[in-house]
Amino acid sequence: MKIQEPFHEGELAVQERLGLCTEAKQNSGVIADSIVKGAFRFIEQQRMAVIGSIDPDENVWASVLVGQEGFMQAATERLVTFELSKIIENKHDPFWRNIESHPQVGMLLIELATRRRLRINGRIRRSDDQQLELEVLESYPNCPKYIQRREITEAATANRVAKPRVLEGEILGDPQRAIVNRADTLFVASVHAQRGVDASHRGGKPGFVRIVDDRTLQVPDYTGNCMFNTLGNFVTHPGAGLAFVDFESGITLQLTGHAEILWDEQDANNETGGTKRFWEFRIDRWLLIENGHELDWSFQDYSPYNPG
């Protein structure tokens, strides 16, 4: 069923500031309180899910869950189940601890090969030792813009999965900088006090995320669906989490910190595709996990919508 009031005050404020209230209202018709039945098979086919969560200290994290096909199932229009035996349960990822104290999560299902994506937000819990259950509160598809196509080729070697290596810090070093500099894909988690957590995608040509200093990143904000879910959350709650996946090595870099929107900036090189909007992310802590997932990827092509 369509949600009668799909936007909170932060989203409405951004839409009004940019004069895009009409466009946002038109696009909001896809936001529902349940999953459309046509998406059930899509959910079952996915090998990867991006989930935003909140830790016991109220830090926001974006996590990447990987598993066998079928590790997620839409049991009903309002319930998604996760079979733990089919998930590569990386115990170093904050997600597993976070959901014990904060059940609200935001999930992004993104099929890079077809550029299809679906957002599902709700409350998650362990139903037993074998399963997680996500109660759906909000669900809607997103457009395919800025997604770089990648095919899953095969599972990575058992050696990669068996020996994870974890590094932590507050200041970006050379290995973390290298991951950011070559990234063409970024996942971001944000939060609203009442509506809960949201997970989203950002993409562009390698280098689209700029390193300002050893604790600050700058991300261009391209033209999207005009609903401004992420920016709207930033307006009300600056806490955010980022996740970079190095698709060649299997390394994930997760960062938690705070975001600030930069409006009407100079953009001589058209990094924003004409919006002149950026957001800066101030890093509080980062977590780098080597060998944390089992997928190998083959790059296909860049999105034709990428600026530059």
C-alpha positions as CSV (number, residue, x, y, z in Angstrom):
1,M,0.0,0.0,0.0
2,K,1.3,3.5,-0.9
3,I,2.5,5.5,2.1
4,Q,0.3,8.6,2.6
5,E,3.1,10.8,4.0
6,P,6.3,9.4,2.3
7,F,8.6,12.3,3.2
8,H,9.9,13.6,6.6
9,E,10.7,17.2,7.4
10,G,14.4,16.9,6.2
11,E,13.5,15.5,2.8
12,L,10.7,18.2,2.4
13,A,13.2,20.9,3.3
14,V,15.7,19.9,0.6
15,Q,12.9,19.5,-2.0
16,E,11.6,23.0,-1.2
17,R,15.1,24.5,-1.2
18,L,15.8,23.2,-4.7
19,G,12.3,23.8,-6.1
20,L,11.6,20.2,-6.8
21,C,8.6,19.5,-4.7
22,T,6.4,18.6,-7.6
23,E,8.9,16.2,-9.1
24,A,9.4,14.5,-5.7
25,K,5.6,14.1,-5.2
26,Q,5.3,12.5,-8.6
27,N,8.1,10.1,-7.9
28,S,6.9,9.2,-4.4
29,G,4.1,7.0,-5.8
30,V,6.6,4.1,-5.8
31,I,7.1,4.2,-2.0
32,A,5.0,1.6,-0.2
33,D,4.7,-0.1,3.1
34,S,5.3,-3.6,1.5
35,I,7.2,-5.3,-1.2
36,V,5.6,-5.7,-4.6
37,K,5.2,-9.3,-5.5
38,G,7.1,-8.8,-8.7
39,A,10.2,-8.2,-6.6
40,F,10.1,-11.5,-4.8
41,R,12.2,-13.3,-7.3
42,F,14.6,-10.4,-7.6
43,I,15.3,-10.6,-3.8
44,E,15.8,-14.4,-3.9
45,Q,18.4,-14.1,-6.7
46,Q,20.7,-11.6,-5.0
47,R,24.2,-12.6,-3.6
48,M,24.8,-9.2,-1.9
49,A,22.9,-6.8,0.3
50,V,24.0,-3.5,1.7
51,I,22.6,-2.8,5.1
52,G,22.8,0.4,7.2
53,S,22.7,0.0,11.0
54,I,23.4,1.9,14.2
55,D,25.9,0.7,16.9
56,P,25.4,1.0,20.7
57,D,27.3,4.3,20.7
58,E,24.8,5.7,18.0
59,N,27.4,5.6,15.2
60,V,26.0,4.8,11.8
61,W,27.5,2.0,9.7
62,A,27.1,0.7,6.1
63,S,27.8,-3.1,5.8
64,V,27.9,-5.5,2.8
65,L,26.4,-8.9,3.4
66,V,27.3,-11.7,1.0
67,G,25.9,-15.1,0.7
68,Q,24.7,-17.9,-1.6
69,E,21.8,-17.3,-4.0
70,G,18.6,-17.7,-1.9
71,F,20.1,-16.5,1.4
72,M,17.3,-13.9,1.3
73,Q,13.7,-14.7,0.7
74,A,10.5,-12.6,0.7
75,A,8.4,-14.8,2.9
76,T,5.5,-12.3,2.5
77,E,5.0,-8.8,1.3
78,R,6.0,-7.5,4.7
79,L,8.7,-10.0,5.8
80,V,12.2,-10.8,4.4
81,T,14.1,-13.8,5.9
82,F,17.8,-14.4,5.9
83,E,19.2,-17.9,6.2
84,L,22.3,-17.6,8.4
85,S,23.8,-20.8,7.1
86,K,24.0,-19.3,3.6
87,I,25.6,-16.0,4.7
88,I,29.3,-15.4,5.0
89,E,29.0,-14.2,8.6
90,N,32.0,-11.9,9.0
91,K,31.9,-11.4,12.7
92,H,34.3,-8.4,12.5
93,D,31.5,-6.4,10.7
94,P,29.7,-4.1,13.2
95,F,26.3,-5.1,11.7
96,W,26.1,-8.3,13.8
97,R,26.5,-6.5,17.1
98,N,24.5,-3.4,16.0
99,I,21.2,-5.3,15.4
100,E,21.2,-6.7,18.9
101,S,20.7,-3.1,20.3
102,H,19.2,-1.2,17.4
103,P,16.7,-3.3,15.3
104,Q,16.0,-0.5,12.8
105,V,18.0,-1.0,9.5
106,G,17.9,0.2,5.9
107,M,18.7,-2.3,3.2
108,L,19.7,-1.8,-0.4
109,L,19.6,-4.7,-2.9
110,I,21.6,-3.8,-6.0
111,E,22.2,-6.1,-8.9
112,L,25.2,-4.5,-10.6
113,A,24.9,-6.6,-13.7
114,T,21.4,-5.3,-14.6
115,R,21.6,-1.9,-12.8
116,R,18.4,-2.8,-10.8
117,R,18.0,-1.8,-7.2
118,L,15.4,-2.0,-4.5
119,R,15.4,-0.4,-1.0
120,I,13.7,-2.1,2.0
121,N,13.7,-0.4,5.4
122,G,12.4,-1.9,8.6
123,R,13.1,-3.7,11.8
124,I,15.3,-6.8,12.0
125,R,15.7,-9.5,14.6
126,R,17.0,-13.0,15.0
127,S,14.1,-15.4,15.0
128,D,16.4,-18.2,16.0
129,D,19.9,-19.4,15.6
130,Q,19.3,-20.1,11.9
131,Q,17.5,-17.1,10.7
132,L,17.1,-13.3,10.7
133,E,13.7,-11.7,10.0
134,L,13.3,-8.2,8.5
135,E,9.8,-6.6,9.1
136,V,9.2,-4.3,6.1
137,L,8.1,-0.8,6.9
138,E,9.0,0.9,3.6
139,S,10.0,-0.4,0.2
140,Y,10.6,1.1,-3.2
141,P,12.7,0.7,-6.4
142,N,15.4,3.1,-7.5
143,C,16.5,4.3,-11.0
144,P,19.5,2.7,-12.6
145,K,21.6,5.8,-12.9
146,Y,25.3,5.9,-12.0
147,I,25.7,2.1,-11.5
148,Q,28.8,0.5,-13.0
149,R,27.9,-2.9,-14.4
150,R,29.7,-5.9,-12.9
151,E,29.0,-9.6,-13.3
152,I,29.6,-12.1,-10.6
153,T,32.0,-14.6,-12.2
154,E,32.5,-17.2,-9.4
155,A,33.1,-17.7,-5.7
156,A,36.5,-16.6,-4.5
157,T,39.0,-19.1,-3.2
158,A,38.3,-20.7,0.1
159,N,41.6,-19.3,1.3
160,R,40.3,-15.7,0.9
161,V,37.2,-16.3,3.0
162,A,39.0,-18.4,5.6
163,K,41.5,-15.8,6.7
164,P,40.0,-12.4,7.2
165,R,42.4,-9.6,8.3
166,V,41.1,-6.6,10.1
167,L,42.6,-3.1,10.4
168,E,41.1,-0.1,12.3
169,G,41.9,3.5,12.6
170,E,40.8,7.1,12.6
171,I,43.1,8.7,10.0
172,L,43.3,7.5,6.4
173,G,46.6,5.8,5.5
174,D,48.0,5.0,2.1
175,P,46.0,1.7,1.8
176,Q,42.7,3.3,2.6
177,R,43.4,6.3,0.4
178,A,44.2,3.9,-2.5
179,I,40.8,2.2,-2.1
180,V,38.9,5.5,-2.1
181,N,40.9,6.9,-5.1
182,R,40.1,4.0,-7.4
183,A,36.5,3.5,-6.2
184,D,33.7,4.0,-8.8
185,T,31.0,2.7,-6.3
186,L,30.1,3.9,-2.8
187,F,27.4,2.8,-0.4
188,V,26.0,5.3,2.2
189,A,23.9,4.8,5.3
190,S,22.0,7.6,6.9
191,V,19.3,7.9,9.5
192,H,16.2,9.8,10.6
193,A,15.2,9.7,14.3
194,Q,11.6,8.5,13.6
195,R,11.8,7.0,10.1
196,G,14.9,4.9,10.9
197,V,18.0,3.9,8.8
198,D,18.4,4.1,5.0
199,A,21.0,2.6,2.7
200,S,21.8,4.1,-0.7
201,H,24.3,4.0,-3.6
202,R,26.6,6.6,-5.2
203,G,28.6,5.9,-8.3
204,G,30.9,7.7,-10.7
205,K,34.1,7.5,-12.6
206,P,37.2,6.5,-10.4
207,G,38.2,9.5,-8.3
208,F,34.6,10.9,-8.0
209,V,35.1,10.7,-4.2
210,R,37.8,13.3,-3.4
211,I,40.1,13.0,-0.4
212,V,40.1,16.5,1.2
213,D,42.4,15.5,4.0
214,D,43.2,12.5,6.1
215,R,39.9,12.6,7.9
216,T,37.6,14.2,5.3
217,L,36.0,13.0,2.0
218,Q,34.0,15.0,-0.5
219,V,31.3,13.4,-2.6
220,P,29.4,15.1,-5.5
221,D,25.6,14.9,-5.5
222,Y,24.3,14.2,-8.9
223,T,20.8,14.7,-10.3
224,G,18.6,11.8,-9.0
225,N,14.9,11.0,-8.3
226,C,14.3,14.4,-6.5
227,M,13.2,12.6,-3.3
228,F,16.5,13.4,-1.5
229,N,16.3,10.5,1.0
230,T,20.0,10.7,1.9
231,L,20.3,14.5,1.9
232,G,17.1,14.8,3.8
233,N,18.4,12.5,6.5
234,F,21.7,14.5,6.6
235,V,19.6,17.7,7.3
236,T,18.1,16.2,10.4
237,H,20.9,13.9,11.6
238,P,24.5,14.3,10.3
239,G,25.6,10.8,11.4
240,A,26.4,8.6,8.5
241,G,28.3,5.5,7.4
242,L,30.1,4.7,4.2
243,A,31.2,1.4,2.6
244,F,33.7,0.9,-0.3
245,V,34.1,-2.5,-1.9
246,D,37.3,-3.2,-3.8
247,F,35.8,-5.6,-6.3
248,E,39.1,-6.9,-7.4
249,S,40.7,-7.8,-4.0
250,G,37.6,-8.5,-1.9
251,I,38.6,-5.7,0.6
252,T,35.8,-3.7,2.2
253,L,36.5,-0.3,3.8
254,Q,33.8,0.9,6.2
255,L,33.8,4.4,7.7
256,T,31.5,6.0,10.3
257,G,31.3,9.7,10.8
258,H,29.3,12.8,10.1
259,A,28.1,14.4,6.8
260,E,27.6,18.1,5.9
261,I,25.9,19.3,2.7
262,L,27.7,21.9,0.6
263,W,25.2,24.0,-1.4
264,D,25.8,26.2,-4.5
265,E,29.5,25.4,-4.7
266,Q,31.9,26.4,-7.5
267,D,32.2,23.5,-9.9
268,A,34.4,24.5,-12.8
269,N,35.1,20.9,-13.8
270,N,31.4,19.9,-13.7
271,E,32.1,17.2,-11.1
272,T,28.4,17.4,-9.9
273,G,26.9,17.2,-13.4
274,G,25.4,20.6,-12.9
275,T,23.9,20.5,-9.4
276,K,26.8,22.3,-7.8
277,R,26.1,20.2,-4.7
278,F,28.6,18.2,-2.7
279,W,28.6,16.6,0.7
280,E,31.6,16.2,3.0
281,F,32.1,13.3,5.2
282,R,34.2,13.7,8.4
283,I,35.6,10.4,9.5
284,D,35.4,9.3,13.1
285,R,36.6,5.7,12.6
286,W,37.3,3.3,9.8
287,L,37.4,-0.5,9.6
288,L,39.2,-2.3,6.8
289,I,38.5,-6.0,6.3
290,E,40.5,-8.1,3.9
291,N,39.1,-11.4,2.6
292,G,35.7,-10.6,4.1
293,H,33.5,-11.9,1.3
294,E,33.5,-14.7,-1.3
295,L,32.5,-13.1,-4.6
296,D,34.7,-12.4,-7.7
297,W,33.5,-9.8,-10.1
298,S,34.1,-8.9,-13.7
299,F,33.8,-5.3,-14.7
300,Q,31.5,-4.6,-17.7
301,D,31.1,-0.9,-18.3
302,Y,30.6,2.5,-16.6
303,S,27.2,4.1,-16.4
304,P,26.5,6.4,-19.3
305,Y,25.0,8.9,-16.8
306,N,28.3,9.5,-15.0
307,P,29.4,13.1,-15.3
308,G,32.7,13.7,-17.1
